[in-house]
Amino acid sequence: MSALFEKLMNRDEKVCPWWLAWTFDNPLRKWLHDPRQILGDYIKEGMTVADIGCGMGYFSVAMARMIGPTGRVIAVDLQQMMLDLLRKRAFRAGVADRINTILAAPEDISIAEPADFVLAFWMVHEVKDIPRFFGQVASVLKPGSRMLYAEPRIHVTQRRFDDILGFAKAAGFSVEPGPAVGMSRAAVLVR
Ligand SMILES: C[S@@+](CC[C@H](N)C(=O)[O-])C[C@H]1O[C@@H](n2cnc3c(N)ncnc32)[C@H](O)[C@@H]1O
């Protein structure tokens, strides 16, 4: 029984399974995480932006609205089920043609084109090799561009968050204070 529970919780993998994502990605979320309030200072029309660990696409769809018809969203996740749910959501919102979905390998973000902005929301604590992850993000972000990094307070202590920011600095990012994000620790990383 406990083995089944462990399997269901995907504990070995540390990765949030698609069915658990509904606990935070539901209709109430807009009151906690207003995408325009969180991302509005960083995203402009026509940009190419990446949502790494996009899950079911709560932010990808909002970002697709913000970048407009001339922009591009690259939505990356390890789980095909997340990307399938994201596509359904994007079609319903009428922005599917602005979003490229990429099924990533755990050790490779798999983004080939340069990005003007990267979002890593509530996902870095699930990544196995965090120093390598930040190195890969640095290589796709255009010089001077920004990444918003946010973690759930419930899973990531301030100490762990600061340690992770240390990996980002080692990959060449400078760190600026992030916006206020409900139930989260957040920082802006500048390439
Ligand atoms: C807690 S969910 C957050 C989803 C989304 N960012 C949101 O805020 O709704 C974390 C997501 O990151 C994905 N993930 C974890 N490690 C990853 C990696 N190395 N590369 C890409 N996606 C990853 C998981 O599959 C999961 O969908």
The ligand as an SDF file (V2000), in Angstrom:
LIG
                    3D

 27 29  0  0  0  0  0  0  0  0999 V2000
    5.1220   22.2060   -9.7950 C   0  0  0  0  0  0  0  0  0  0  0  0
    4.9890   22.0940  -11.5540 S   0  0  0  0  0  0  0  0  0  0  0  0
    4.8490   23.8140  -11.9940 C   0  0  0  0  0  0  0  0  0  0  0  0
    4.2540   24.0060  -13.3640 C   0  0  0  0  0  0  0  0  0  0  0  0
    4.1470   25.4530  -13.8680 C   0  0  0  0  0  0  0  0  0  0  0  0
    5.4300   26.1360  -13.9140 N   0  0  0  0  0  0  0  0  0  0  0  0
    3.1600   26.2440  -13.0710 C   0  0  0  0  0  0  0  0  0  0  0  0
    3.5630   27.1480  -12.3260 O   0  0  0  0  0  0  0  0  0  0  0  0
    1.9600   25.9720  -13.2250 O   0  0  0  0  0  0  0  0  0  0  0  0
    6.6520   21.7270  -12.0700 C   0  0  0  0  0  0  0  0  0  0  0  0
    6.7660   21.2910  -13.5230 C   0  0  0  0  0  0  0  0  0  0  0  0
    8.1530   21.2640  -13.8900 O   0  0  0  0  0  0  0  0  0  0  0  0
    8.3840   20.1500  -14.7260 C   0  0  0  0  0  0  0  0  0  0  0  0
    9.8110   19.8170  -14.6590 N   0  0  0  0  0  0  0  0  0  0  0  0
   10.5080   19.3260  -13.6040 C   0  0  0  0  0  0  0  0  0  0  0  0
   11.8200   19.1800  -13.9270 N   0  0  0  0  0  0  0  0  0  0  0  0
   11.9460   19.5980  -15.2070 C   0  0  0  0  0  0  0  0  0  0  0  0
   13.0470   19.6980  -16.1340 C   0  0  0  0  0  0  0  0  0  0  0  0
   14.2870   19.3070  -15.7700 N   0  0  0  0  0  0  0  0  0  0  0  0
   12.8240   20.1760  -17.3670 N   0  0  0  0  0  0  0  0  0  0  0  0
   11.5630   20.5380  -17.7400 C   0  0  0  0  0  0  0  0  0  0  0  0
   10.4780   20.4680  -16.9290 N   0  0  0  0  0  0  0  0  0  0  0  0
   10.6720   19.9990  -15.6820 C   0  0  0  0  0  0  0  0  0  0  0  0
    7.4520   19.0740  -14.1640 C   0  0  0  0  0  0  0  0  0  0  0  0
    7.1820   18.0680  -15.1070 O   0  0  0  0  0  0  0  0  0  0  0  0
    6.2260   19.9070  -13.7980 C   0  0  0  0  0  0  0  0  0  0  0  0
    5.3150   19.9820  -14.8660 O   0  0  0  0  0  0  0  0  0  0  0  0
  1  2  1  0
  2  3  1  0
  2 10  1  0
  3  4  1  0
  4  5  1  0
  5  6  1  0
  5  7  1  0
  7  8  2  0
  7  9  1  0
 10 11  1  0
 11 12  1  0
 11 26  1  0
 12 13  1  0
 13 14  1  0
 13 24  1  0
 14 15  1  0
 14 23  1  0
 15 16  2  0
 16 17  1  0
 17 18  1  0
 17 23  2  0
 18 19  1  0
 18 20  2  0
 20 21  1  0
 21 22  2  0
 22 23  1  0
 24 25  1  0
 24 26  1  0
 26 27  1  0
M  CHG  2   2   1   9  -1
M  END
$$$$
